[in-house]
């Protein structure tokens, strides 16, 4: 009888112990531990992050940091932290949370367009990825990279085709540039290369002209017309005389890209910068902005016509009036000058 009582006591203690262990496992491992209301939360863990840094990142998102710490250490996560962008779903338990931030690095979508300089692009990318702007600009202007990819500091901006791309948040600046070079080479398929050859222009020259077209008109449907006008000028040996190149030359020579210039003055036309197409024949040494695909294809598929001149259309803002002759252009220009004078735009 006494032995039975002992055995019964042992069994009961075992059951209590198992119940306690089960409760411990449930509360620490399998109980929901998220404290946010959205369907999911985004977590960004930096390269070289410590466990304390991960805790700080997760603290606003979890209900119980203590149980998370316990499971993280049991699973060996605290000594094997992965960098990247991770997603935690609402209602996840500690085990699921740790699995998500250990192996679930999710790509982010980045986009860019119409940047005037690489430094602007670098700053823009730094707001969307882990690398800082200095890392990006150093990678973009790395002389070995430029030489190997066939660019120089003037033409390098043309390598970055405006679009939306999927990349890992913690992709290095160097790896990002490599990816963009591959995208650039993919963009320049056999059809586009063939069209550039028919124009007797290199890819860099197409990009430089496309940048002017981009700046001249925001209307996509007008870009092939504007491109055709400039190609007519090139074929005839005329100066492009594109006002956006004068504005860029002024900003570059003064090292001030924050200034807003709404009106080109006669004195601006005297700038000796190689980007000033009132002084130098042909296209500039590099793009004055990042042309988008519609501007590039506008050049490659330019509209054939007899126009050599254009001016902003004050009766249809955003569009231009085109002319075949200087006399026709002067008539159009007078209307524009009269209008801009009434607006009080002096610069």
C-alpha angles and dihedrals in degrees: 000000000000091000091051090053090051092049091047091051090050091050092049092049089049091051091048089048092049091048090050092048091048090050090048092050092046096048094043103035114018105027116102109260107178121117103189129097101217121091090251143003129219118228124193116197115188126226109271093016117164125224089255090056090051089051090053091050093049099038096090090048103049132071096208119026092178095063090044090054091050094052093041091057093044090053093046094241096128089065096041108048120173125209122226148074114308136181124218117196122222112263095024117151125225093265092053092044092054092046089051095052093041102053108003104088102163122201119241126219114239127184137185138171144167098012113164097212141017090248089060091049091049091052091047093051092048089064090057104037139040098253116088125237093258091056091050096048092047091052093045093051097039104136095216091051093047093048094047092048096046098247137114132203092274097049100034095095089065091066092073109078110201110246144107114282135186114228137152110264092232095049108136120246090246093052090048091055090049089052092050091050089055090049090049092052090047090050091053094066125168092273095054093043090052092051091050090052090052087055088049088234132128121232089256091053092049090051092049092051092043089055090057090049089049091054095042097057136018090192108100092201090057098051098087089052093051090045090052090053093054092044088053088055093048092050091050093047094245124145112259091228092193114173094211089063090054091052091049091047091052093049092046097046091048092041089229115122094163095072117106114222116188098164130041113220127209091248089057089061090065094064107125093211114134086235092064105098091191087069104029129052123232128017122326120268090260143355117298089210140000107281117213125225094267091057093046093048089043088064095042091047097034120171115252111229140127100256121128101164139049141173135181113281108233091189092056109029116215093028132083140230112232128206136190096206137042090240091056091046093051090055091052091044094053090058090051095047092048090052096047091049089057089054093058093234107159099161 
